[in-house]
């Protein structure tokens, strides 16, 4: 399994964004397989840290994080590269409630 945080940091253009997106999808599929074999507590994160079970919940969380960080945050300055910003939004949606 590829390190999503490392791949997110490496995003700078469309090609590297696609690599990140492929790894994010693989991470989700891996989580789904683990959940089928050994379900985690329904009130916590899954095996790979996914907070949400449905695409709708995930996209809502991604949008919520994007809105809350639209001007940056104390720990993460606003990203000016749109490819990297998209990677940040999608990665944050994995864990944001």
Backbone as JSON, one array per atom type, in Angstrom:
{
  "sequence": "XXXXXXXXXXXXXXXXXXXXXXXXXXXXXXXXXXXXXXXXXXXXXXXXXXXXXXXXXXXXXXXXXXXXXXXXXXXXXXXXXXXXXXXXXXXXXXXXX",
  "N": [[0.84, -1.17, 0.0], [0.58, 2.18, -0.88], [1.96, 5.19, 0.53], [-0.25, 7.56, 1.32], [-0.05, 10.21, 2.31], [2.55, 10.92, 1.6], [2.38, 10.72, -1.19], [0.45, 12.7, -1.63], [1.92, 14.98, -0.89], [3.68, 15.02, -3.01], [2.21, 15.79, -5.2], [1.93, 17.87, -7.97], [1.13, 18.38, -10.52], [-1.11, 17.38, -13.21], [-0.5, 14.69, -13.84], [0.82, 13.68, -11.49], [-1.25, 14.07, -9.72], [-3.13, 12.23, -10.65], [-1.77, 9.85, -10.06], [-1.85, 9.99, -7.27], [-4.65, 9.9, -6.94], [-5.25, 7.34, -7.93], [-3.94, 5.8, -5.99], [-5.4, 6.53, -3.72], [-7.9, 5.47, -4.37], [-7.22, 2.74, -4.45], [-6.55, 2.39, -1.78], [-9.04, 2.73, -0.58], [-10.46, 0.56, -1.71], [-8.97, -1.53, -0.61], [-9.57, -1.14, 2.07], [-12.33, -1.75, 2.03], [-12.25, -4.5, 1.43], [-10.91, -5.48, 3.71], [-12.82, -4.8, 5.62], [-14.94, -6.47, 4.92], [-13.86, -8.96, 5.54], [-13.17, -8.7, 8.24], [-14.98, -6.93, 10.14], [-14.87, -3.6, 11.49], [-15.55, -1.57, 14.42], [-18.64, 0.03, 14.07], [-18.81, 2.68, 14.8], [-16.41, 3.89, 14.61], [-13.33, 4.55, 12.84], [-12.43, 2.8, 9.81], [-10.36, -0.04, 8.82], [-8.25, 1.11, 7.29], [-8.43, 3.68, 8.08], [-10.59, 5.09, 7.07], [-13.31, 7.22, 7.49], [-15.89, 7.3, 6.52], [-18.66, 5.51, 5.09], [-20.09, 5.65, 2.71], [-20.07, 7.0, -0.67], [-21.36, 9.44, -0.82], [-21.23, 10.42, 1.85], [-18.47, 10.64, 2.07], [-17.86, 12.55, 0.03], [-19.32, 14.74, 1.02], [-17.9, 15.2, 3.41], [-15.41, 15.83, 2.32], [-16.04, 18.21, 0.96], [-16.85, 19.77, 3.15], [-14.44, 19.96, 4.59], [-12.92, 21.32, 2.67], [-14.3, 23.77, 2.56], [-13.9, 24.65, 5.19], [-11.21, 25.08, 5.22], [-10.65, 26.96, 3.33], [-9.28, 29.37, 3.37], [-6.86, 28.55, 4.26], [-5.19, 27.26, 7.22], [-4.14, 27.32, 10.7], [-2.27, 25.26, 10.86], [-1.88, 24.42, 8.29], [-1.01, 26.08, 5.57], [-2.79, 27.87, 2.97], [-2.97, 26.13, -0.03], [-1.57, 26.9, -3.15], [-1.27, 25.63, -5.58], [-3.49, 24.18, -7.75], [-3.81, 21.41, -8.3], [-2.55, 20.11, -6.19], [-4.07, 21.15, -4.11], [-6.56, 19.96, -4.65], [-5.85, 17.28, -4.18], [-5.32, 17.46, -1.43], [-7.9, 18.08, -0.48], [-9.4, 15.78, -1.2], [-7.98, 13.81, 0.18], [-8.29, 14.65, 2.83], [-11.02, 14.3, 3.11], [-11.26, 11.64, 3.62], [-10.94, 11.27, 6.36], [-12.21, 13.36, 7.67], [-14.84, 14.57, 9.7]],
  "CA": [[0.0, 0.0, 0.0], [1.38, 3.4, -0.98], [1.76, 6.19, 1.57], [-1.06, 8.63, 0.74], [0.47, 11.52, 2.7], [3.73, 11.17, 0.77], [1.91, 10.98, -2.55], [-0.19, 14.02, -1.62], [3.0, 15.97, -0.88], [4.36, 15.01, -4.31], [1.33, 16.27, -6.26], [2.24, 19.2, -8.5], [0.53, 18.51, -11.85], [-2.17, 16.4, -13.46], [0.05, 13.33, -13.78], [1.03, 13.26, -10.1], [-2.58, 14.01, -9.1], [-3.73, 10.95, -11.04], [-1.1, 8.82, -9.26], [-2.44, 10.09, -5.94], [-6.04, 9.45, -7.03], [-5.22, 5.88, -8.05], [-3.56, 5.24, -4.68], [-6.53, 6.75, -2.82], [-8.91, 4.47, -4.74], [-6.71, 1.44, -4.01], [-6.66, 2.4, -0.32], [-10.45, 2.52, -0.26], [-10.8, -0.82, -2.05], [-8.33, -2.37, 0.39], [-10.38, -1.02, 3.29], [-13.58, -2.5, 1.84], [-11.92, -5.93, 1.54], [-10.65, -5.75, 5.12], [-14.08, -4.7, 6.35], [-15.71, -7.68, 4.64], [-13.22, -10.08, 6.24], [-13.13, -8.47, 9.68], [-15.58, -5.61, 10.34], [-14.48, -2.79, 12.63], [-16.63, -0.93, 15.14], [-19.31, 0.94, 13.15], [-18.73, 4.05, 15.28], [-15.04, 4.36, 14.47], [-12.75, 4.47, 11.5], [-12.17, 1.47, 9.29], [-9.0, -0.58, 8.88], [-7.28, 2.05, 6.7], [-8.69, 5.02, 8.59], [-11.72, 5.76, 6.42], [-14.37, 7.62, 8.41], [-17.2, 7.25, 5.88], [-19.01, 4.27, 4.4], [-20.67, 5.88, 1.38], [-19.45, 8.05, -1.47], [-22.0, 10.69, -0.44], [-20.64, 10.87, 3.11], [-17.08, 11.02, 1.77], [-17.86, 13.81, -0.7], [-19.76, 15.78, 1.96], [-16.77, 15.49, 4.3], [-14.39, 16.51, 1.51], [-16.52, 19.58, 0.74], [-16.82, 20.46, 4.44], [-13.05, 20.29, 4.88], [-12.52, 22.35, 1.71], [-14.87, 25.04, 3.01], [-13.29, 25.09, 6.46], [-9.79, 25.43, 5.01], [-10.57, 27.75, 2.1], [-8.25, 30.4, 3.55], [-5.75, 27.94, 4.99], [-5.42, 27.03, 8.64], [-2.9, 27.54, 11.45], [-1.31, 24.17, 10.65], [-1.73, 24.14, 6.87], [-1.28, 27.28, 4.77], [-3.57, 27.62, 1.75], [-2.18, 25.63, -1.17], [-1.84, 27.67, -4.36], [-1.31, 24.73, -6.72], [-4.83, 23.57, -7.73], [-3.73, 19.95, -8.29], [-2.24, 19.71, -4.82], [-5.24, 21.5, -3.29], [-7.55, 18.89, -4.85], [-5.37, 16.1, -3.46], [-5.55, 17.71, -0.01], [-9.34, 17.99, -0.21], [-9.83, 14.38, -1.28], [-7.34, 13.06, 1.26], [-8.92, 15.05, 4.09], [-12.36, 13.72, 3.15], [-11.13, 10.28, 4.14], [-10.98, 11.24, 7.83], [-12.93, 14.51, 8.22], [-16.23, 14.27, 10.1]],
  "C": [[0.9, 1.24, 0.0], [1.0, 4.39, 0.12], [1.02, 7.39, 0.96], [-0.53, 10.02, 1.09], [1.68, 11.89, 1.85], [3.31, 11.49, -0.66], [1.22, 12.34, -2.65], [0.87, 15.12, -1.68], [3.68, 16.1, -2.24], [3.49, 15.52, -5.45], [1.72, 17.68, -6.67], [1.66, 19.43, -9.89], [-0.52, 17.41, -12.03], [-1.68, 14.97, -13.33], [0.23, 12.85, -12.34], [-0.29, 13.23, -9.32], [-3.24, 12.67, -9.41], [-3.08, 9.8, -10.26], [-1.66, 8.81, -7.84], [-3.86, 9.52, -5.93], [-6.13, 7.93, -7.14], [-4.88, 5.22, -6.72], [-4.7, 5.4, -3.67], [-7.63, 5.72, -3.1], [-8.48, 3.08, -4.27], [-6.82, 1.31, -2.49], [-8.1, 2.12, 0.1], [-10.88, 1.08, -0.56], [-10.2, -1.8, -1.05], [-9.12, -2.33, 1.7], [-11.66, -1.84, 3.17], [-13.34, -4.0, 1.97], [-11.66, -6.32, 2.99], [-11.94, -5.73, 5.94], [-14.96, -5.92, 6.12], [-15.18, -8.85, 5.46], [-13.31, -9.93, 7.76], [-13.67, -7.07, 9.98], [-15.07, -4.92, 11.61], [-15.73, -2.24, 13.3], [-17.32, 0.08, 14.21], [-19.26, 2.41, 13.58], [-17.32, 4.62, 15.21], [-14.59, 4.26, 13.03], [-12.51, 3.02, 11.12], [-10.7, 1.1, 9.38], [-7.94, 0.38, 8.35], [-7.55, 3.49, 7.1], [-9.85, 5.76, 7.94], [-12.84, 5.99, 7.43], [-15.75, 7.32, 7.84], [-17.41, 5.97, 5.09], [-19.51, 4.49, 2.98], [-19.93, 6.99, 0.65], [-20.05, 9.42, -1.12], [-21.42, 11.27, 0.84], [-19.21, 11.37, 2.88], [-17.02, 12.37, 1.05], [-18.33, 14.97, 0.17], [-18.62, 16.18, 2.89], [-15.67, 16.23, 3.55], [-14.77, 17.97, 1.3], [-16.47, 20.38, 2.04], [-15.4, 20.87, 4.8], [-12.56, 21.4, 3.95], [-13.04, 23.71, 2.13], [-14.2, 25.55, 4.27], [-11.84, 25.51, 6.29], [-9.59, 26.31, 3.78], [-9.53, 28.86, 2.17], [-7.01, 29.86, 4.25], [-6.14, 27.72, 6.44], [-4.11, 27.28, 9.37], [-1.84, 26.47, 11.19], [-1.04, 23.88, 9.18], [-2.05, 25.4, 6.07], [-2.06, 26.91, 3.5], [-2.64, 27.23, 0.61], [-2.57, 26.4, -2.42], [-1.91, 26.79, -5.61], [-2.66, 24.0, -6.71], [-4.82, 22.04, -7.72], [-3.47, 19.44, -6.87], [-3.42, 20.01, -3.89], [-6.32, 20.43, -3.43], [-7.14, 17.62, -4.12], [-5.59, 16.26, -1.96], [-7.02, 17.53, 0.35], [-9.8, 16.54, -0.2], [-9.23, 13.54, -0.17], [-8.0, 13.38, 2.6], [-10.32, 14.45, 4.23], [-12.38, 12.31, 3.71], [-11.37, 10.24, 5.66], [-11.83, 12.35, 8.45], [-14.37, 14.13, 8.55], [-17.14, 15.44, 9.85]]
}
